[in-house]
Amino acid sequence: MDDDLTLLRELRADAPSPDAERLRSLRARVLEPRGRASRGRASRGRALRGRAARPGRWRPGFWLAPSALAVTTAVAAVLVVVTAGGDRVPGVVTAERTTQIDTPRAVLLRAALMAERRQAGGTPRDDQWMYRMVTVQQPGDARRTVQEYWTRYDGTEQAFREDEGPMERHRIEPDPDDDDLTPKQYAARLAALPTEPGKLLAHVRADRHWQTRPAEKGEERLDALAFRVLSVYLEQEAPVPPELEAAIFRALAEIPGIRVDQGVPDAVGRHGVGLSYDLAAQRDAGGRLVSRSYVVLDPTTFEFLGRRVENLQDDVLGGEVLARKGTYYATAELASGVVDRPGVTP
């Protein structure tokens, strides 16, 4: 049998071109109010740090993408089993046919080598707009629709369009109590990170900006924090320097307990390499893992494809089943780029 890396190189899926799809709100308590964008979009930065977002303000929060922790929390709802095309199907669709790779370190080091080969992106002007189109297989919703965002690089405006409908455009007013970052600020933060893997790992473990709960309630496991933050860095649309992306993969390779699976599908059926960290994940009364949250990467380039949460057991709270065993939640990145005005796509 071929070794893991040989097998990994053969994983390239013949994925169909995705239909128009979108990233809808994860859950009200995680990211945003369930209503339309005009009623306010909550900050994903706060979701990462476990804080409630202020309602009524439309935020540029998609630049601070949902963490594995946030996505895991988001599946605490009744889920609908769907196919990649969005139709209801009898039975359960999961990633159970995926294969765990025995040498995650080797895979992550290969990903670092691929990242180093990427061309560095240019720096947008303050008056340019960052475009993003994302899709989600939303729990409780059998359809998939498109959600598009345009955010000014300086963070002063954002535009939104759903299902090629009318565009909503809003100014983002400064808030002295808001510590979320604009795309420009986030790019500066990324550029300042150390690119030596050991120093990067130490930095994210010590960075209080990403803490999810107060220290008096118990510190988050440092390796879990590091995996969560580093995986968030991987999915940013703000320019990530190739040397930093390579350092992220090498830092991940130093975290014990990371799991790597092949054949993990995103929301549009593209099969990729799934990274997960189970050691700090929720478990039921019997000690069984309730769900597994994947960061899904392209099997050849190791670029970010999306996220997927597999429900391995019924998720029960107070006697109520929130999510059935065998159901899933998945997202997929469809397009991104820099444009000169909202409404234009790359």
PyMOL commands that set and color helices and strands:
alter all, ss='L'
color gray80, all
select helices_A, chain A and resi 4-9+37-39+44-48+61-63+68-74+104-116+183-191+197-206+208-210+215-217+222-234+242-253
alter helices_A, ss='H'
color red, helices_A
select strands_A, chain A and resi 99-101+129-137+147-152+157-162+168-171+258-265+271-277+291-297+304-311+315-317+320-323+328-339
alter strands_A, ss='S'
color yellow, strands_A
deselect
rebuild
show_as cartoon
